[in-house]
Amino acid sequence: MSTGVVWAVIVLVAVTTFGTKGIGPFATGSRELPAPAVRVVVLLGSALLAALVVTNALADGDRLRVGADTAGAAVAALLLWRKAHVLVVVVAAAATTAALRAAGLS
């Protein structure tokens, strides 16, 4: 990809993001959202983050791939499930991924 195409995509994504963020307040005006809608909106950030992590940990282009980063994400998920401190989770996941990559697993 050329540099111009990359910057065009970045600008397009930025404009789209600003547009979608502005649509919500414009559409609702000064009205409050109904309680069911608020419950869904609150969960959207977590769902998006989970989707990005899973996609990054399991995908390699257009193929499914399990590797060192998948193991790191699994360690992080296990520690988060066990209610470990976030700093411990990040360090353990990074150490797991680094150790497996040092051992030759990509």
GROMACS elastic network, one bead per residue, 0.5 to 0.9 nm:
[ bonds ]
;  ai    aj funct       b0    kb
    1     4     6  0.82675   500
    1     5     6  0.64233   500
    1     6     6  0.68215   500
    2     5     6  0.53640   500
    2     6     6  0.64460   500
    2     7     6  0.88608   500
    3     6     6  0.51092   500
    3     7     6  0.62535   500
    3     8     6  0.85589   500
    4     7     6  0.52273   500
    4     8     6  0.60755   500
    4     9     6  0.86437   500
    5     9     6  0.61974   500
    5    10     6  0.86329   500
    6     9     6  0.52033   500
    6    10     6  0.62828   500
    6    11     6  0.87506   500
    7    11     6  0.61303   500
    7    12     6  0.84834   500
    8    11     6  0.51793   500
    8    12     6  0.60876   500
    8    13     6  0.85839   500
    9    12     6  0.50075   500
    9    13     6  0.60652   500
    9    14     6  0.85204   500
   10    13     6  0.51951   500
   10    14     6  0.61513   500
   10    15     6  0.86570   500
   11    14     6  0.50482   500
   11    15     6  0.61187   500
   11    16     6  0.84969   500
   12    15     6  0.52063   500
   12    16     6  0.60737   500
   12    17     6  0.85092   500
   13    16     6  0.50749   500
   13    17     6  0.60259   500
   13    18     6  0.86130   500
   14    17     6  0.50772   500
   14    18     6  0.61909   500
   14    19     6  0.84899   500
   15    18     6  0.52010   500
   15    19     6  0.60308   500
   15    20     6  0.86137   500
   16    20     6  0.60982   500
   16    21     6  0.85128   500
   17    20     6  0.52817   500
   17    21     6  0.61311   500
   17    22     6  0.85874   500
   18    21     6  0.51713   500
   18    22     6  0.61977   500
   18    23     6  0.87627   500
   19    22     6  0.51596   500
   19    23     6  0.62652   500
   20    23     6  0.51604   500
   20    24     6  0.70959   500
   21    24     6  0.61365   500
   21    25     6  0.77688   500
   22    25     6  0.59032   500
   22    26     6  0.62259   500
   22    27     6  0.86176   500
   23    26     6  0.50557   500
   23    27     6  0.58299   500
   23    28     6  0.84830   500
   24    27     6  0.52692   500
   24    28     6  0.61872   500
   24    29     6  0.83379   500
   25    28     6  0.52991   500
   25    29     6  0.56543   500
   25    30     6  0.77472   500
   26    29     6  0.53787   500
   26    30     6  0.87683   500
   28    31     6  0.56423   500
   28    32     6  0.74205   500
   28    33     6  0.75094   500
   29    32     6  0.85050   500
   32    35     6  0.88042   500
   33    36     6  0.82513   500
   33    37     6  0.62352   500
   33    38     6  0.62435   500
   34    37     6  0.54183   500
   34    38     6  0.64045   500
   34    39     6  0.89115   500
   35    38     6  0.50875   500
   35    39     6  0.63013   500
   35    40     6  0.88202   500
   36    39     6  0.51900   500
   36    40     6  0.64808   500
   36    41     6  0.88045   500
   37    40     6  0.51661   500
   37    41     6  0.61512   500
   37    42     6  0.86111   500
   38    41     6  0.50653   500
   38    42     6  0.60741   500
   38    43     6  0.87319   500
   39    42     6  0.53462   500
   39    43     6  0.66597   500
   40    43     6  0.53249   500
   40    44     6  0.64680   500
   41    44     6  0.52392   500
   41    45     6  0.78162   500
   42    45     6  0.68810   500
   42    46     6  0.81561   500
   43    46     6  0.55126   500
   43    47     6  0.62802   500
   43    48     6  0.87447   500
   44    47     6  0.50853   500
   44    48     6  0.60679   500
   44    49     6  0.85787   500
   45    48     6  0.51759   500
   45    49     6  0.61795   500
   45    50     6  0.85977   500
   46    49     6  0.51479   500
   46    50     6  0.61105   500
   46    51     6  0.85784   500
   47    50     6  0.51238   500
   47    51     6  0.61552   500
   47    52     6  0.86632   500
   48    51     6  0.50937   500
   48    52     6  0.62189   500
   48    53     6  0.86803   500
   49    52     6  0.51301   500
   49    53     6  0.62066   500
   49    54     6  0.86436   500
   50    53     6  0.51558   500
   50    54     6  0.61330   500
   50    55     6  0.84777   500
   51    54     6  0.52366   500
   51    55     6  0.60074   500
   51    56     6  0.84635   500
   52    55     6  0.51464   500
   52    56     6  0.60070   500
   52    57     6  0.84494   500
   53    56     6  0.51513   500
   53    57     6  0.59406   500
   53    58     6  0.84607   500
   53    73     6  0.76683   500
   54    57     6  0.51028   500
   54    58     6  0.59183   500
   54    59     6  0.80095   500
   54    70     6  0.84087   500
   54    73     6  0.82005   500
   55    58     6  0.54542   500
   55    59     6  0.55064   500
   55    60     6  0.87595   500
   56    59     6  0.57406   500
   56    60     6  0.78328   500
   56    69     6  0.82977   500
   56    70     6  0.84074   500
   57    60     6  0.84977   500
   57    65     6  0.79868   500
   57    66     6  0.73804   500
   57    67     6  0.79457   500
   57    68     6  0.86666   500
   57    69     6  0.56187   500
   57    71     6  0.83315   500
   57    72     6  0.84640   500
   57    73     6  0.66911   500
   58    63     6  0.85019   500
   58    64     6  0.57313   500
   58    65     6  0.52230   500
   58    66     6  0.57046   500
   58    67     6  0.79602   500
   58    69     6  0.82309   500
   58    70     6  0.62403   500
   59    62     6  0.68350   500
   59    63     6  0.58389   500
   59    65     6  0.54102   500
   59    66     6  0.78517   500
   60    63     6  0.53445   500
   60    64     6  0.61841   500
   60    65     6  0.58367   500
   60    66     6  0.88780   500
   61    64     6  0.81679   500
   65    70     6  0.83746   500
   66    69     6  0.77288   500
   66    70     6  0.56608   500
   66    71     6  0.78560   500
   66   106     6  0.87863   500
   67    70     6  0.52572   500
   67    71     6  0.65150   500
   67    72     6  0.88426   500
   67    97     6  0.86823   500
   67   100     6  0.84363   500
   67   101     6  0.86971   500
   67   105     6  0.64454   500
   67   106     6  0.55138   500
   68    71     6  0.51345   500
   68    72     6  0.62778   500
   68    73     6  0.87239   500
   68    96     6  0.75452   500
   68    98     6  0.76679   500
   68    99     6  0.83702   500
   68   100     6  0.55027   500
   68   101     6  0.60952   500
   68   105     6  0.60106   500
   68   106     6  0.55972   500
   69    73     6  0.61725   500
   69    74     6  0.85396   500
   69    93     6  0.84110   500
   69    94     6  0.85809   500
   69    96     6  0.83650   500
   69    97     6  0.54336   500
   69    98     6  0.86656   500
   69   100     6  0.86506   500
   69   101     6  0.86793   500
   69   106     6  0.79107   500
   70    73     6  0.51054   500
   70    74     6  0.61530   500
   70    75     6  0.86632   500
   70    97     6  0.80670   500
   71    75     6  0.61788   500
   71    76     6  0.85895   500
   71    93     6  0.78920   500
   71    96     6  0.70597   500
   71    97     6  0.66340   500
   71   100     6  0.84059   500
   72    75     6  0.51326   500
   72    76     6  0.62294   500
   72    77     6  0.86300   500
   72    92     6  0.76805   500
   72    94     6  0.64084   500
   72    95     6  0.78371   500
   72    96     6  0.54010   500
   72    98     6  0.86188   500
   72   100     6  0.89383   500
   73    77     6  0.61035   500
   73    78     6  0.85926   500
   73    93     6  0.63310   500
   73    94     6  0.89095   500
   73    97     6  0.84504   500
   74    77     6  0.50228   500
   74    78     6  0.61239   500
   74    79     6  0.85888   500
   74    93     6  0.79782   500
   75    78     6  0.51280   500
   75    79     6  0.61642   500
   75    80     6  0.85299   500
   75    89     6  0.77375   500
   75    92     6  0.71167   500
   75    93     6  0.56956   500
   75    96     6  0.75592   500
   76    79     6  0.51977   500
   76    80     6  0.60316   500
   76    81     6  0.84544   500
   76    86     6  0.89794   500
   76    88     6  0.89237   500
   76    89     6  0.52764   500
   76    90     6  0.68857   500
   76    92     6  0.70963   500
   76    93     6  0.53461   500
   76    94     6  0.89546   500
   77    80     6  0.51213   500
   77    81     6  0.60346   500
   77    82     6  0.85794   500
   77    89     6  0.82773   500
   78    81     6  0.50760   500
   78    82     6  0.62679   500
   78    83     6  0.87153   500
   78    84     6  0.89570   500
   78    89     6  0.88696   500
   79    83     6  0.62534   500
   79    84     6  0.53582   500
   79    85     6  0.82585   500
   79    86     6  0.87401   500
   79    88     6  0.82242   500
   79    89     6  0.59822   500
   79    92     6  0.86077   500
   80    84     6  0.55024   500
   80    85     6  0.76645   500
   80    86     6  0.75121   500
   80    89     6  0.67912   500
   81    84     6  0.76150   500
   83    86     6  0.85881   500
   84    87     6  0.84017   500
   84    88     6  0.65819   500
   84    89     6  0.65370   500
   85    88     6  0.53101   500
   85    89     6  0.63415   500
   85    90     6  0.88910   500
   86    90     6  0.62205   500
   86    91     6  0.86299   500
   87    90     6  0.52180   500
   87    91     6  0.61785   500
   87    92     6  0.84970   500
   88    91     6  0.52445   500
   88    92     6  0.59596   500
   88    93     6  0.84378   500
   89    92     6  0.52433   500
   89    93     6  0.60287   500
   89    94     6  0.84932   500
   90    93     6  0.52416   500
   90    94     6  0.60709   500
   90    95     6  0.84633   500
   91    94     6  0.51789   500
   91    95     6  0.59590   500
   91    96     6  0.84774   500
   92    95     6  0.50619   500
   92    96     6  0.59982   500
   92    97     6  0.85240   500
   93    96     6  0.51510   500
   93    97     6  0.61660   500
   93    98     6  0.85322   500
   94    97     6  0.51694   500
   94    98     6  0.59968   500
   94    99     6  0.84572   500
   95    98     6  0.50610   500
   95    99     6  0.59212   500
   95   100     6  0.84804   500
   96    99     6  0.52173   500
   96   100     6  0.61843   500
   96   101     6  0.85640   500
   97   100     6  0.53052   500
   97   101     6  0.61465   500
   97   102     6  0.85662   500
   97   106     6  0.89819   500
   98   101     6  0.51099   500
   98   102     6  0.60153   500
   98   103     6  0.85249   500
   99   102     6  0.50369   500
   99   103     6  0.61741   500
   99   104     6  0.87953   500
   99   105     6  0.88933   500
  100   104     6  0.64687   500
  100   105     6  0.54308   500
  100   106     6  0.74631   500
  101   104     6  0.50994   500
  101   106     6  0.54382   500
  102   105     6  0.73095   500
  102   106     6  0.87564   500
  103   106     6  0.88298   500
